[in-house]
Amino acid sequence: MDAKQAIKDNRPAAQNKGQLSIIALPNIPLVVAGDGLPSIICNGLTECRLTLQDGDIIVLAQKIVSKSEGRYAALDSVTPSQEAINLAKDVEKDPRLVELILSESRDIIRKRRGVLIVEHNLGIVMANAGIDTSNVEQLESGSNDEIRRQVLLLPKDPDASCEALRGALRKITGAKIAVIINDSVGRAWRNGTVGMAIGTAGIEALLDLNGRPDLFERPLQATQVGIADELAAAASIVMGQADEGRPIVHIRGYKPQKGEGTAQDLIRNQEQDLFR
């Protein structure tokens, strides 16, 4: 073994071809409206003894972004329309929740008891417009200690949120990084939820490999890779889905392409959607 090979073999694992370092940052506090996510991220990195480098990726769970942006809605402040009342009977949901789903959506795709699949205003097809109550703190009315139910909406513009976080972290650390916001979604053909990118910045979200040769020098003809979704799903594994409290993940080792995109690149045009 020559000296160059020895140096190569002793590099950190994340720098070797074909390997990633995926670390959930520890001791992330409960986020509330107005909290500064850049400082929370930097504190988590410090606890892990990590310093941001060019090419690193930060993945954030949608909930903490929505919470920091104040995307709460108290159900007792919602007046359902007649459309929401009628639809709520079909799907057996709270009419106030259905009203919020309709306000966050462009179109109803499917419905049955307990399930309402819509096209979100962002273009993403998902259940209940991504509105959730899990890991969302509830309100007390004050006078009689009655609990008021509140829900959490998706960020208004996740791509813009990613770009703002990316810029803030570069200002603090000097590193050129990528940022992804992920959320857990179901899939049309398979059981179980997976992490999906709903916002990106600083990375090519959809990698087009058409024309590149395979192992036998045949050009690929129908290969586009949802890189941002794959990274979002990888981060979800270490984030967890329940009470783990690990909503921020650091990824190192992925070598991004030169181009950049947004999560909107991952949404299939309706003209090409064979399953509507």
C-alpha positions as CSV (number, residue, x, y, z in Angstrom):
1,M,0.0,0.0,0.0
2,D,1.4,3.4,-1.0
3,A,1.2,6.5,1.1
4,K,-1.6,8.1,-0.9
5,Q,-3.7,4.9,-0.5
6,A,-3.0,4.8,3.3
7,I,-4.1,8.4,3.7
8,K,-7.3,7.7,1.7
9,D,-8.1,4.7,3.8
10,N,-7.8,6.6,7.0
11,R,-10.1,9.5,6.1
12,P,-13.3,9.8,8.2
13,A,-15.9,7.4,7.0
14,A,-18.3,10.2,5.8
15,Q,-15.6,11.3,3.3
16,N,-15.2,7.9,1.7
17,K,-17.2,7.3,-1.5
18,G,-20.5,5.6,-0.8
19,Q,-20.8,6.4,2.9
20,L,-22.9,9.0,4.7
21,S,-22.7,10.3,8.3
22,I,-26.3,10.9,9.6
23,I,-26.5,12.3,13.1
24,A,-29.6,13.5,15.0
25,L,-28.6,16.5,17.1
26,P,-29.3,16.0,20.8
27,N,-31.1,18.1,23.4
28,I,-33.2,20.1,21.1
29,P,-35.7,22.2,23.2
30,L,-39.4,22.3,22.5
31,V,-39.8,25.0,19.9
32,V,-42.4,27.7,20.2
33,A,-43.5,30.5,17.9
34,G,-40.7,33.0,17.3
35,D,-37.9,30.8,18.3
36,G,-34.7,31.2,16.2
37,L,-34.0,27.9,14.5
38,P,-30.4,28.9,13.4
39,S,-29.2,29.3,17.0
40,I,-31.0,26.1,18.0
41,I,-29.2,24.3,15.2
42,C,-25.8,25.7,16.1
43,N,-26.3,24.8,19.7
44,G,-27.1,21.2,18.7
45,L,-24.0,21.0,16.5
46,T,-21.9,22.3,19.3
47,E,-23.2,19.5,21.6
48,C,-22.1,17.0,18.9
49,R,-18.8,18.7,18.5
50,L,-19.6,19.3,14.8
51,T,-18.6,22.3,12.8
52,L,-20.6,23.0,9.6
53,Q,-18.6,22.4,6.4
54,D,-19.3,23.1,2.7
55,G,-21.6,20.4,1.4
56,D,-23.2,19.5,4.7
57,I,-27.0,19.1,4.8
58,I,-29.3,20.0,7.7
59,V,-32.7,18.3,7.7
60,L,-35.5,19.7,9.9
61,A,-38.8,18.1,10.9
62,Q,-41.7,20.1,9.5
63,K,-43.2,20.5,12.9
64,I,-40.4,22.6,14.4
65,V,-40.4,24.9,11.4
66,S,-44.2,25.3,11.5
67,K,-44.0,26.0,15.3
68,S,-41.3,28.6,14.9
69,E,-43.3,30.3,12.2
70,G,-46.4,30.3,14.4
71,R,-48.5,28.1,12.1
72,Y,-51.0,27.1,14.9
73,A,-54.8,27.2,14.5
74,A,-57.1,26.8,17.5
75,L,-60.2,24.9,16.4
76,D,-62.6,26.9,18.6
77,S,-61.7,30.0,16.4
78,V,-62.8,28.2,13.2
79,T,-66.3,28.6,11.8
80,P,-67.0,25.7,9.4
81,S,-68.7,26.4,6.1
82,Q,-71.6,24.3,4.9
83,E,-69.3,22.5,2.5
84,A,-67.0,21.6,5.5
85,I,-70.0,20.4,7.5
86,N,-71.3,18.2,4.7
87,L,-67.9,16.8,4.0
88,A,-67.2,16.2,7.7
89,K,-70.2,13.9,7.9
90,D,-68.8,11.8,5.0
91,V,-65.3,11.4,6.5
92,E,-66.4,11.5,10.2
93,K,-64.1,14.3,11.2
94,D,-64.5,17.6,13.1
95,P,-66.1,20.1,10.8
96,R,-63.7,22.8,12.0
97,L,-60.7,20.6,11.1
98,V,-62.3,19.9,7.7
99,E,-62.7,23.7,7.2
100,L,-59.0,24.2,7.8
101,I,-58.1,21.3,5.5
102,L,-60.2,23.0,2.7
103,S,-58.6,26.3,3.3
104,E,-55.1,24.8,3.0
105,S,-56.0,22.8,-0.2
106,R,-56.6,23.3,-3.9
107,D,-58.6,20.1,-4.5
108,I,-60.1,17.0,-2.9
109,I,-58.5,13.9,-4.4
110,R,-60.1,11.1,-2.4
111,K,-62.3,10.7,0.6
112,R,-63.7,7.9,2.8
113,R,-64.5,7.5,6.5
114,G,-61.5,8.8,8.4
115,V,-59.5,9.7,5.4
116,L,-59.4,13.0,3.4
117,I,-56.7,13.1,0.6
118,V,-56.2,16.6,-0.9
119,E,-53.9,18.5,-3.1
120,H,-52.3,21.1,-0.7
121,N,-51.9,24.7,-1.8
122,L,-48.2,23.8,-2.2
123,G,-49.1,21.2,-4.8
124,I,-48.3,18.2,-2.6
125,V,-50.9,15.4,-2.5
126,M,-51.3,14.3,1.1
127,A,-53.7,13.4,3.9
128,N,-55.5,16.2,5.7
129,A,-53.4,18.9,4.1
130,G,-50.6,17.9,6.4
131,I,-52.5,19.3,9.4
132,D,-51.5,17.4,12.6
133,T,-52.1,17.3,16.3
134,S,-49.3,14.9,17.4
135,N,-46.6,16.6,19.4
136,V,-48.6,19.8,19.3
137,E,-49.1,21.4,22.7
138,Q,-52.8,22.2,23.6
139,L,-54.2,25.4,25.1
140,E,-55.9,26.2,28.4
141,S,-58.8,28.6,28.4
142,G,-57.8,30.2,31.7
143,S,-61.2,30.6,33.4
144,N,-62.2,27.0,33.8
145,D,-59.0,25.2,32.9
146,E,-60.7,23.7,29.8
147,I,-58.3,22.4,27.2
148,R,-58.6,24.1,23.9
149,R,-57.6,21.9,20.9
150,Q,-55.1,23.4,18.5
151,V,-53.5,22.0,15.4
152,L,-50.4,22.7,13.3
153,L,-50.4,23.7,9.6
154,L,-47.5,23.3,7.2
155,P,-45.2,26.2,6.6
156,K,-46.6,28.7,4.1
157,D,-43.5,28.4,1.9
158,P,-41.2,25.6,2.9
159,D,-38.7,26.3,0.1
160,A,-38.4,29.9,1.3
161,S,-38.0,28.8,4.9
162,C,-35.1,26.5,3.8
163,E,-33.5,29.4,1.9
164,A,-33.8,31.7,4.9
165,L,-32.3,29.1,7.2
166,R,-29.5,28.3,4.7
167,G,-28.6,32.0,4.5
168,A,-28.7,32.5,8.3
169,L,-26.4,29.5,8.9
170,R,-24.0,30.6,6.2
171,K,-23.8,34.0,7.9
172,I,-23.1,32.4,11.2
173,T,-20.7,29.7,10.1
174,G,-19.5,30.7,6.6
175,A,-20.3,27.2,5.3
176,K,-22.2,26.6,2.0
177,I,-24.7,24.0,3.1
178,A,-28.1,22.6,2.0
179,V,-31.3,22.6,4.0
180,I,-34.2,20.2,3.8
181,I,-37.6,20.3,5.6
182,N,-39.1,16.8,5.8
183,D,-42.5,15.5,6.7
184,S,-44.0,12.0,7.2
185,V,-46.4,11.0,4.4
186,G,-48.2,7.9,3.3
187,R,-47.8,6.4,-0.2
188,A,-50.4,5.3,-2.7
189,W,-49.1,1.8,-3.2
190,R,-47.5,0.8,0.1
191,N,-48.2,0.7,3.8
192,G,-46.3,2.9,6.2
193,T,-45.2,6.5,6.2
194,V,-41.8,7.7,5.0
195,G,-39.9,11.0,5.2
196,M,-40.5,13.3,2.2
197,A,-38.9,16.6,1.4
198,I,-41.5,19.4,1.4
199,G,-38.9,22.2,1.2
200,T,-35.3,22.4,0.0
201,A,-32.5,24.9,-0.6
202,G,-28.9,24.5,-1.8
203,I,-29.3,21.1,-3.4
204,E,-30.6,19.6,-6.6
205,A,-33.8,18.0,-5.3
206,L,-34.6,16.0,-8.5
207,L,-31.5,14.5,-10.1
208,D,-32.0,13.7,-13.8
209,L,-29.7,10.8,-14.9
210,N,-31.2,10.3,-18.3
211,G,-28.5,9.9,-20.9
212,R,-25.9,8.7,-18.4
213,P,-24.4,5.2,-19.2
214,D,-25.2,2.2,-17.0
215,L,-22.6,-0.5,-16.2
216,F,-22.9,-1.8,-19.8
217,E,-22.6,1.6,-21.4
218,R,-26.3,1.7,-22.3
219,P,-27.8,5.3,-21.8
220,L,-30.4,5.6,-19.1
221,Q,-33.8,6.5,-20.5
222,A,-36.2,7.0,-17.7
223,T,-34.2,7.6,-14.5
224,Q,-34.9,10.6,-12.3
225,V,-33.8,10.3,-8.6
226,G,-35.7,12.2,-5.9
227,I,-32.5,13.0,-4.0
228,A,-34.1,15.3,-1.6
229,D,-36.7,12.7,-0.7
230,E,-34.1,10.0,-0.2
231,L,-32.1,12.3,2.2
232,A,-35.4,13.3,3.9
233,A,-36.3,9.6,4.4
234,A,-32.8,8.8,5.7
235,A,-33.0,11.6,8.3
236,S,-36.4,10.4,9.4
237,I,-34.9,7.1,10.6
238,V,-32.8,8.8,13.2
239,M,-35.4,11.5,14.0
240,G,-38.1,9.0,15.0
241,Q,-41.8,9.4,14.9
242,A,-43.0,9.6,18.5
243,D,-41.4,11.1,21.7
244,E,-37.8,10.9,20.6
245,G,-37.3,14.7,20.4
246,R,-34.8,14.6,17.6
247,P,-36.2,17.0,15.0
248,I,-32.8,18.2,13.5
249,V,-30.4,16.0,11.6
250,H,-26.9,16.7,10.2
251,I,-25.8,14.8,7.1
252,R,-22.3,14.7,5.7
253,G,-20.8,12.8,2.8
254,Y,-23.3,13.3,0.0
255,K,-21.6,15.0,-2.9
256,P,-24.3,17.3,-4.4
257,Q,-24.5,18.1,-8.1
258,K,-23.7,21.6,-9.3
259,G,-27.3,22.6,-9.8
260,E,-29.9,23.6,-7.3
261,G,-33.6,23.2,-7.1
262,T,-36.6,23.3,-4.8
263,A,-39.1,20.8,-3.5
264,Q,-41.5,22.0,-6.1
265,D,-39.3,20.1,-8.7
266,L,-40.5,16.9,-7.0
267,I,-44.2,17.4,-7.7
268,R,-45.4,15.7,-10.8
269,N,-47.5,17.8,-13.2
270,Q,-51.1,16.9,-13.2
271,E,-51.0,16.2,-16.9
272,Q,-48.5,13.4,-16.1
273,D,-50.3,12.1,-13.1
274,L,-52.0,8.9,-14.1
275,F,-53.6,8.3,-10.7
276,R,-55.8,11.3,-10.1
